[in-house]
Amino acid sequence: MESRGMMKTRSGVVINDKIDKSIVVRIERTTKHAKYKRVVRRTSKLMAHDKDNQAKLGDKVRVKETRPMSGQKRWRLLEILK
């Protein structure tokens, strides 16, 4: 799978682990506001594939971009950080 080019990796916190073999991860990033020049915190949610159901609610995880696995899943779990 590594030969498909540069795939994105993100780290975030698991906010939902109720779906079988899937987790929902909250990704937090900071950007500068265009007009007011203040640092603003933005969040996004993404669904990731967790084949062994090992990530639990509140875990900090790293996910990697992959081929579409379902209607919403385009990421897979790489590792559990904490």
Phi and psi restraints in degrees (range 20) as a CNS / XPLOR table:
assign (resid 1 and name C) (resid 2 and name N)
       (resid 2 and name CA) (resid 2 and name C) 1.0 -70.1 20.0 2
assign (resid 2 and name N) (resid 2 and name CA)
       (resid 2 and name C) (resid 3 and name N) 1.0 -16.9 20.0 2
assign (resid 2 and name C) (resid 3 and name N)
       (resid 3 and name CA) (resid 3 and name C) 1.0 -83.5 20.0 2
assign (resid 3 and name N) (resid 3 and name CA)
       (resid 3 and name C) (resid 4 and name N) 1.0 4.2 20.0 2
assign (resid 3 and name C) (resid 4 and name N)
       (resid 4 and name CA) (resid 4 and name C) 1.0 -85.7 20.0 2
assign (resid 4 and name N) (resid 4 and name CA)
       (resid 4 and name C) (resid 5 and name N) 1.0 6.8 20.0 2
assign (resid 4 and name C) (resid 5 and name N)
       (resid 5 and name CA) (resid 5 and name C) 1.0 106.8 20.0 2
assign (resid 5 and name N) (resid 5 and name CA)
       (resid 5 and name C) (resid 6 and name N) 1.0 -170.0 20.0 2
assign (resid 5 and name C) (resid 6 and name N)
       (resid 6 and name CA) (resid 6 and name C) 1.0 -80.3 20.0 2
assign (resid 6 and name N) (resid 6 and name CA)
       (resid 6 and name C) (resid 7 and name N) 1.0 107.3 20.0 2
assign (resid 6 and name C) (resid 7 and name N)
       (resid 7 and name CA) (resid 7 and name C) 1.0 -96.3 20.0 2
assign (resid 7 and name N) (resid 7 and name CA)
       (resid 7 and name C) (resid 8 and name N) 1.0 140.9 20.0 2
assign (resid 7 and name C) (resid 8 and name N)
       (resid 8 and name CA) (resid 8 and name C) 1.0 -71.9 20.0 2
assign (resid 8 and name N) (resid 8 and name CA)
       (resid 8 and name C) (resid 9 and name N) 1.0 146.5 20.0 2
assign (resid 8 and name C) (resid 9 and name N)
       (resid 9 and name CA) (resid 9 and name C) 1.0 -124.5 20.0 2
assign (resid 9 and name N) (resid 9 and name CA)
       (resid 9 and name C) (resid 10 and name N) 1.0 143.5 20.0 2
assign (resid 9 and name C) (resid 10 and name N)
       (resid 10 and name CA) (resid 10 and name C) 1.0 -136.0 20.0 2
assign (resid 10 and name N) (resid 10 and name CA)
       (resid 10 and name C) (resid 11 and name N) 1.0 154.6 20.0 2
assign (resid 10 and name C) (resid 11 and name N)
       (resid 11 and name CA) (resid 11 and name C) 1.0 -124.7 20.0 2
assign (resid 11 and name N) (resid 11 and name CA)
       (resid 11 and name C) (resid 12 and name N) 1.0 144.9 20.0 2
assign (resid 11 and name C) (resid 12 and name N)
       (resid 12 and name CA) (resid 12 and name C) 1.0 -165.5 20.0 2
assign (resid 12 and name N) (resid 12 and name CA)
       (resid 12 and name C) (resid 13 and name N) 1.0 -167.7 20.0 2
assign (resid 12 and name C) (resid 13 and name N)
       (resid 13 and name CA) (resid 13 and name C) 1.0 -114.8 20.0 2
assign (resid 13 and name N) (resid 13 and name CA)
       (resid 13 and name C) (resid 14 and name N) 1.0 137.0 20.0 2
assign (resid 13 and name C) (resid 14 and name N)
       (resid 14 and name CA) (resid 14 and name C) 1.0 -73.4 20.0 2
assign (resid 14 and name N) (resid 14 and name CA)
       (resid 14 and name C) (resid 15 and name N) 1.0 123.7 20.0 2
assign (resid 14 and name C) (resid 15 and name N)
       (resid 15 and name CA) (resid 15 and name C) 1.0 -111.4 20.0 2
assign (resid 15 and name N) (resid 15 and name CA)
       (resid 15 and name C) (resid 16 and name N) 1.0 -8.7 20.0 2
assign (resid 15 and name C) (resid 16 and name N)
       (resid 16 and name CA) (resid 16 and name C) 1.0 -155.4 20.0 2
assign (resid 16 and name N) (resid 16 and name CA)
       (resid 16 and name C) (resid 17 and name N) 1.0 128.4 20.0 2
assign (resid 16 and name C) (resid 17 and name N)
       (resid 17 and name CA) (resid 17 and name C) 1.0 -131.3 20.0 2
assign (resid 17 and name N) (resid 17 and name CA)
       (resid 17 and name C) (resid 18 and name N) 1.0 21.4 20.0 2
assign (resid 17 and name C) (resid 18 and name N)
       (resid 18 and name CA) (resid 18 and name C) 1.0 -79.5 20.0 2
assign (resid 18 and name N) (resid 18 and name CA)
       (resid 18 and name C) (resid 19 and name N) 1.0 -21.6 20.0 2
assign (resid 18 and name C) (resid 19 and name N)
       (resid 19 and name CA) (resid 19 and name C) 1.0 -81.3 20.0 2
assign (resid 19 and name N) (resid 19 and name CA)
       (resid 19 and name C) (resid 20 and name N) 1.0 137.2 20.0 2
assign (resid 19 and name C) (resid 20 and name N)
       (resid 20 and name CA) (resid 20 and name C) 1.0 -65.4 20.0 2
assign (resid 20 and name N) (resid 20 and name CA)
       (resid 20 and name C) (resid 21 and name N) 1.0 126.9 20.0 2
assign (resid 20 and name C) (resid 21 and name N)
       (resid 21 and name CA) (resid 21 and name C) 1.0 62.8 20.0 2
assign (resid 21 and name N) (resid 21 and name CA)
       (resid 21 and name C) (resid 22 and name N) 1.0 23.8 20.0 2
assign (resid 21 and name C) (resid 22 and name N)
       (resid 22 and name CA) (resid 22 and name C) 1.0 -143.0 20.0 2
assign (resid 22 and name N) (resid 22 and name CA)
       (resid 22 and name C) (resid 23 and name N) 1.0 151.8 20.0 2
assign (resid 22 and name C) (resid 23 and name N)
       (resid 23 and name CA) (resid 23 and name C) 1.0 -136.7 20.0 2
assign (resid 23 and name N) (resid 23 and name CA)
       (resid 23 and name C) (resid 24 and name N) 1.0 154.2 20.0 2
assign (resid 23 and name C) (resid 24 and name N)
       (resid 24 and name CA) (resid 24 and name C) 1.0 -110.1 20.0 2
assign (resid 24 and name N) (resid 24 and name CA)
       (resid 24 and name C) (resid 25 and name N) 1.0 127.4 20.0 2
assign (resid 24 and name C) (resid 25 and name N)
       (resid 25 and name CA) (resid 25 and name C) 1.0 -116.4 20.0 2
assign (resid 25 and name N) (resid 25 and name CA)
       (resid 25 and name C) (resid 26 and name N) 1.0 133.5 20.0 2
assign (resid 25 and name C) (resid 26 and name N)
       (resid 26 and name CA) (resid 26 and name C) 1.0 -95.2 20.0 2
assign (resid 26 and name N) (resid 26 and name CA)
       (resid 26 and name C) (resid 27 and name N) 1.0 121.2 20.0 2
assign (resid 26 and name C) (resid 27 and name N)
       (resid 27 and name CA) (resid 27 and name C) 1.0 -103.2 20.0 2
assign (resid 27 and name N) (resid 27 and name CA)
       (resid 27 and name C) (resid 28 and name N) 1.0 128.6 20.0 2
assign (resid 27 and name C) (resid 28 and name N)
       (resid 28 and name CA) (resid 28 and name C) 1.0 -113.6 20.0 2
assign (resid 28 and name N) (resid 28 and name CA)
       (resid 28 and name C) (resid 29 and name N) 1.0 134.2 20.0 2
assign (resid 28 and name C) (resid 29 and name N)
       (resid 29 and name CA) (resid 29 and name C) 1.0 -138.6 20.0 2
assign (resid 29 and name N) (resid 29 and name CA)
       (resid 29 and name C) (resid 30 and name N) 1.0 156.9 20.0 2
assign (resid 29 and name C) (resid 30 and name N)
       (resid 30 and name CA) (resid 30 and name C) 1.0 -115.0 20.0 2
assign (resid 30 and name N) (resid 30 and name CA)
       (resid 30 and name C) (resid 31 and name N) 1.0 136.7 20.0 2
assign (resid 30 and name C) (resid 31 and name N)
       (resid 31 and name CA) (resid 31 and name C) 1.0 -134.1 20.0 2
assign (resid 31 and name N) (resid 31 and name CA)
       (resid 31 and name C) (resid 32 and name N) 1.0 163.4 20.0 2
assign (resid 31 and name C) (resid 32 and name N)
       (resid 32 and name CA) (resid 32 and name C) 1.0 -95.9 20.0 2
assign (resid 32 and name N) (resid 32 and name CA)
       (resid 32 and name C) (resid 33 and name N) 1.0 131.6 20.0 2
assign (resid 32 and name C) (resid 33 and name N)
       (resid 33 and name CA) (resid 33 and name C) 1.0 -65.6 20.0 2
assign (resid 33 and name N) (resid 33 and name CA)
       (resid 33 and name C) (resid 34 and name N) 1.0 134.8 20.0 2
assign (resid 33 and name C) (resid 34 and name N)
       (resid 34 and name CA) (resid 34 and name C) 1.0 -64.6 20.0 2
assign (resid 34 and name N) (resid 34 and name CA)
       (resid 34 and name C) (resid 35 and name N) 1.0 -41.8 20.0 2
assign (resid 34 and name C) (resid 35 and name N)
       (resid 35 and name CA) (resid 35 and name C) 1.0 -88.6 20.0 2
assign (resid 35 and name N) (resid 35 and name CA)
       (resid 35 and name C) (resid 36 and name N) 1.0 -45.9 20.0 2
assign (resid 35 and name C) (resid 36 and name N)
       (resid 36 and name CA) (resid 36 and name C) 1.0 -94.8 20.0 2
assign (resid 36 and name N) (resid 36 and name CA)
       (resid 36 and name C) (resid 37 and name N) 1.0 -5.3 20.0 2
assign (resid 36 and name C) (resid 37 and name N)
       (resid 37 and name CA) (resid 37 and name C) 1.0 58.4 20.0 2
assign (resid 37 and name N) (resid 37 and name CA)
       (resid 37 and name C) (resid 38 and name N) 1.0 25.3 20.0 2
assign (resid 37 and name C) (resid 38 and name N)
       (resid 38 and name CA) (resid 38 and name C) 1.0 -100.1 20.0 2
assign (resid 38 and name N) (resid 38 and name CA)
       (resid 38 and name C) (resid 39 and name N) 1.0 146.3 20.0 2
assign (resid 38 and name C) (resid 39 and name N)
       (resid 39 and name CA) (resid 39 and name C) 1.0 -75.2 20.0 2
assign (resid 39 and name N) (resid 39 and name CA)
       (resid 39 and name C) (resid 40 and name N) 1.0 125.1 20.0 2
assign (resid 39 and name C) (resid 40 and name N)
       (resid 40 and name CA) (resid 40 and name C) 1.0 -119.0 20.0 2
assign (resid 40 and name N) (resid 40 and name CA)
       (resid 40 and name C) (resid 41 and name N) 1.0 138.4 20.0 2
assign (resid 40 and name C) (resid 41 and name N)
       (resid 41 and name CA) (resid 41 and name C) 1.0 -93.0 20.0 2
assign (resid 41 and name N) (resid 41 and name CA)
       (resid 41 and name C) (resid 42 and name N) 1.0 125.7 20.0 2
assign (resid 41 and name C) (resid 42 and name N)
       (resid 42 and name CA) (resid 42 and name C) 1.0 -117.4 20.0 2
assign (resid 42 and name N) (resid 42 and name CA)
       (resid 42 and name C) (resid 43 and name N) 1.0 145.0 20.0 2
assign (resid 42 and name C) (resid 43 and name N)
       (resid 43 and name CA) (resid 43 and name C) 1.0 -125.2 20.0 2
assign (resid 43 and name N) (resid 43 and name CA)
       (resid 43 and name C) (resid 44 and name N) 1.0 152.4 20.0 2
assign (resid 43 and name C) (resid 44 and name N)
       (resid 44 and name CA) (resid 44 and name C) 1.0 -142.5 20.0 2
assign (resid 44 and name N) (resid 44 and name CA)
       (resid 44 and name C) (resid 45 and name N) 1.0 150.5 20.0 2
assign (resid 44 and name C) (resid 45 and name N)
       (resid 45 and name CA) (resid 45 and name C) 1.0 -109.8 20.0 2
assign (resid 45 and name N) (resid 45 and name CA)
       (resid 45 and name C) (resid 46 and name N) 1.0 139.8 20.0 2
assign (resid 45 and name C) (resid 46 and name N)
       (resid 46 and name CA) (resid 46 and name C) 1.0 -140.1 20.0 2
assign (resid 46 and name N) (resid 46 and name CA)
       (resid 46 and name C) (resid 47 and name N) 1.0 153.4 20.0 2
assign (resid 46 and name C) (resid 47 and name N)
       (resid 47 and name CA) (resid 47 and name C) 1.0 -101.5 20.0 2
assign (resid 47 and name N) (resid 47 and name CA)
       (resid 47 and name C) (resid 48 and name N) 1.0 134.3 20.0 2
assign (resid 47 and name C) (resid 48 and name N)
       (resid 48 and name CA) (resid 48 and name C) 1.0 -127.6 20.0 2
assign (resid 48 and name N) (resid 48 and name CA)
       (resid 48 and name C) (resid 49 and name N) 1.0 153.7 20.0 2
assign (resid 48 and name C) (resid 49 and name N)
       (resid 49 and name CA) (resid 49 and name C) 1.0 -86.4 20.0 2
assign (resid 49 and name N) (resid 49 and name CA)
       (resid 49 and name C) (resid 50 and name N) 1.0 128.3 20.0 2
assign (resid 49 and name C) (resid 50 and name N)
       (resid 50 and name CA) (resid 50 and name C) 1.0 -128.5 20.0 2
assign (resid 50 and name N) (resid 50 and name CA)
       (resid 50 and name C) (resid 51 and name N) 1.0 89.0 20.0 2
assign (resid 50 and name C) (resid 51 and name N)
       (resid 51 and name CA) (resid 51 and name C) 1.0 -64.5 20.0 2
assign (resid 51 and name N) (resid 51 and name CA)
       (resid 51 and name C) (resid 52 and name N) 1.0 -27.7 20.0 2
assign (resid 51 and name C) (resid 52 and name N)
       (resid 52 and name CA) (resid 52 and name C) 1.0 -102.3 20.0 2
assign (resid 52 and name N) (resid 52 and name CA)
       (resid 52 and name C) (resid 53 and name N) 1.0 5.0 20.0 2
assign (resid 52 and name C) (resid 53 and name N)
       (resid 53 and name CA) (resid 53 and name C) 1.0 51.2 20.0 2
assign (resid 53 and name N) (resid 53 and name CA)
       (resid 53 and name C) (resid 54 and name N) 1.0 44.6 20.0 2
assign (resid 53 and name C) (resid 54 and name N)
       (resid 54 and name CA) (resid 54 and name C) 1.0 -94.1 20.0 2
assign (resid 54 and name N) (resid 54 and name CA)
       (resid 54 and name C) (resid 55 and name N) 1.0 -22.9 20.0 2
assign (resid 54 and name C) (resid 55 and name N)
       (resid 55 and name CA) (resid 55 and name C) 1.0 -80.8 20.0 2
assign (resid 55 and name N) (resid 55 and name CA)
       (resid 55 and name C) (resid 56 and name N) 1.0 136.5 20.0 2
assign (resid 55 and name C) (resid 56 and name N)
       (resid 56 and name CA) (resid 56 and name C) 1.0 -117.2 20.0 2
assign (resid 56 and name N) (resid 56 and name CA)
       (resid 56 and name C) (resid 57 and name N) 1.0 167.6 20.0 2
assign (resid 56 and name C) (resid 57 and name N)
       (resid 57 and name CA) (resid 57 and name C) 1.0 -57.4 20.0 2
assign (resid 57 and name N) (resid 57 and name CA)
       (resid 57 and name C) (resid 58 and name N) 1.0 128.5 20.0 2
assign (resid 57 and name C) (resid 58 and name N)
       (resid 58 and name CA) (resid 58 and name C) 1.0 92.4 20.0 2
assign (resid 58 and name N) (resid 58 and name CA)
       (resid 58 and name C) (resid 59 and name N) 1.0 -9.0 20.0 2
assign (resid 58 and name C) (resid 59 and name N)
       (resid 59 and name CA) (resid 59 and name C) 1.0 -69.7 20.0 2
assign (resid 59 and name N) (resid 59 and name CA)
       (resid 59 and name C) (resid 60 and name N) 1.0 143.7 20.0 2
assign (resid 59 and name C) (resid 60 and name N)
       (resid 60 and name CA) (resid 60 and name C) 1.0 -91.1 20.0 2
assign (resid 60 and name N) (resid 60 and name CA)
       (resid 60 and name C) (resid 61 and name N) 1.0 125.1 20.0 2
assign (resid 60 and name C) (resid 61 and name N)
       (resid 61 and name CA) (resid 61 and name C) 1.0 -130.6 20.0 2
assign (resid 61 and name N) (resid 61 and name CA)
       (resid 61 and name C) (resid 62 and name N) 1.0 162.2 20.0 2
assign (resid 61 and name C) (resid 62 and name N)
       (resid 62 and name CA) (resid 62 and name C) 1.0 -115.9 20.0 2
assign (resid 62 and name N) (resid 62 and name CA)
       (resid 62 and name C) (resid 63 and name N) 1.0 130.5 20.0 2
assign (resid 62 and name C) (resid 63 and name N)
       (resid 63 and name CA) (resid 63 and name C) 1.0 -120.5 20.0 2
assign (resid 63 and name N) (resid 63 and name CA)
       (resid 63 and name C) (resid 64 and name N) 1.0 156.6 20.0 2
assign (resid 63 and name C) (resid 64 and name N)
       (resid 64 and name CA) (resid 64 and name C) 1.0 -128.5 20.0 2
assign (resid 64 and name N) (resid 64 and name CA)
       (resid 64 and name C) (resid 65 and name N) 1.0 142.9 20.0 2
assign (resid 64 and name C) (resid 65 and name N)
       (resid 65 and name CA) (resid 65 and name C) 1.0 -66.5 20.0 2
assign (resid 65 and name N) (resid 65 and name CA)
       (resid 65 and name C) (resid 66 and name N) 1.0 141.9 20.0 2
assign (resid 65 and name C) (resid 66 and name N)
       (resid 66 and name CA) (resid 66 and name C) 1.0 -149.9 20.0 2
assign (resid 66 and name N) (resid 66 and name CA)
       (resid 66 and name C) (resid 67 and name N) 1.0 -176.4 20.0 2
assign (resid 66 and name C) (resid 67 and name N)
       (resid 67 and name CA) (resid 67 and name C) 1.0 -66.3 20.0 2
assign (resid 67 and name N) (resid 67 and name CA)
       (resid 67 and name C) (resid 68 and name N) 1.0 157.6 20.0 2
assign (resid 67 and name C) (resid 68 and name N)
       (resid 68 and name CA) (resid 68 and name C) 1.0 -63.1 20.0 2
assign (resid 68 and name N) (resid 68 and name CA)
       (resid 68 and name C) (resid 69 and name N) 1.0 126.6 20.0 2
assign (resid 68 and name C) (resid 69 and name N)
       (resid 69 and name CA) (resid 69 and name C) 1.0 -102.3 20.0 2
assign (resid 69 and name N) (resid 69 and name CA)
       (resid 69 and name C) (resid 70 and name N) 1.0 -20.7 20.0 2
assign (resid 69 and name C) (resid 70 and name N)
       (resid 70 and name CA) (resid 70 and name C) 1.0 -160.2 20.0 2
assign (resid 70 and name N) (resid 70 and name CA)
       (resid 70 and name C) (resid 71 and name N) 1.0 -165.5 20.0 2
assign (resid 70 and name C) (resid 71 and name N)
       (resid 71 and name CA) (resid 71 and name C) 1.0 -63.3 20.0 2
assign (resid 71 and name N) (resid 71 and name CA)
       (resid 71 and name C) (resid 72 and name N) 1.0 -28.9 20.0 2
assign (resid 71 and name C) (resid 72 and name N)
       (resid 72 and name CA) (resid 72 and name C) 1.0 -121.6 20.0 2
assign (resid 72 and name N) (resid 72 and name CA)
       (resid 72 and name C) (resid 73 and name N) 1.0 -19.8 20.0 2
assign (resid 72 and name C) (resid 73 and name N)
       (resid 73 and name CA) (resid 73 and name C) 1.0 -86.0 20.0 2
assign (resid 73 and name N) (resid 73 and name CA)
       (resid 73 and name C) (resid 74 and name N) 1.0 117.5 20.0 2
assign (resid 73 and name C) (resid 74 and name N)
       (resid 74 and name CA) (resid 74 and name C) 1.0 -130.5 20.0 2
assign (resid 74 and name N) (resid 74 and name CA)
       (resid 74 and name C) (resid 75 and name N) 1.0 13.6 20.0 2
assign (resid 74 and name C) (resid 75 and name N)
       (resid 75 and name CA) (resid 75 and name C) 1.0 -132.9 20.0 2
assign (resid 75 and name N) (resid 75 and name CA)
       (resid 75 and name C) (resid 76 and name N) 1.0 157.1 20.0 2
assign (resid 75 and name C) (resid 76 and name N)
       (resid 76 and name CA) (resid 76 and name C) 1.0 -135.7 20.0 2
assign (resid 76 and name N) (resid 76 and name CA)
       (resid 76 and name C) (resid 77 and name N) 1.0 152.7 20.0 2
assign (resid 76 and name C) (resid 77 and name N)
       (resid 77 and name CA) (resid 77 and name C) 1.0 -71.6 20.0 2
assign (resid 77 and name N) (resid 77 and name CA)
       (resid 77 and name C) (resid 78 and name N) 1.0 126.9 20.0 2
assign (resid 77 and name C) (resid 78 and name N)
       (resid 78 and name CA) (resid 78 and name C) 1.0 -93.4 20.0 2
assign (resid 78 and name N) (resid 78 and name CA)
       (resid 78 and name C) (resid 79 and name N) 1.0 -54.3 20.0 2
assign (resid 78 and name C) (resid 79 and name N)
       (resid 79 and name CA) (resid 79 and name C) 1.0 -157.7 20.0 2
assign (resid 79 and name N) (resid 79 and name CA)
       (resid 79 and name C) (resid 80 and name N) 1.0 159.4 20.0 2
assign (resid 79 and name C) (resid 80 and name N)
       (resid 80 and name CA) (resid 80 and name C) 1.0 -99.2 20.0 2
assign (resid 80 and name N) (resid 80 and name CA)
       (resid 80 and name C) (resid 81 and name N) 1.0 120.3 20.0 2
assign (resid 80 and name C) (resid 81 and name N)
       (resid 81 and name CA) (resid 81 and name C) 1.0 -83.8 20.0 2
assign (resid 81 and name N) (resid 81 and name CA)
       (resid 81 and name C) (resid 82 and name N) 1.0 -38.8 20.0 2
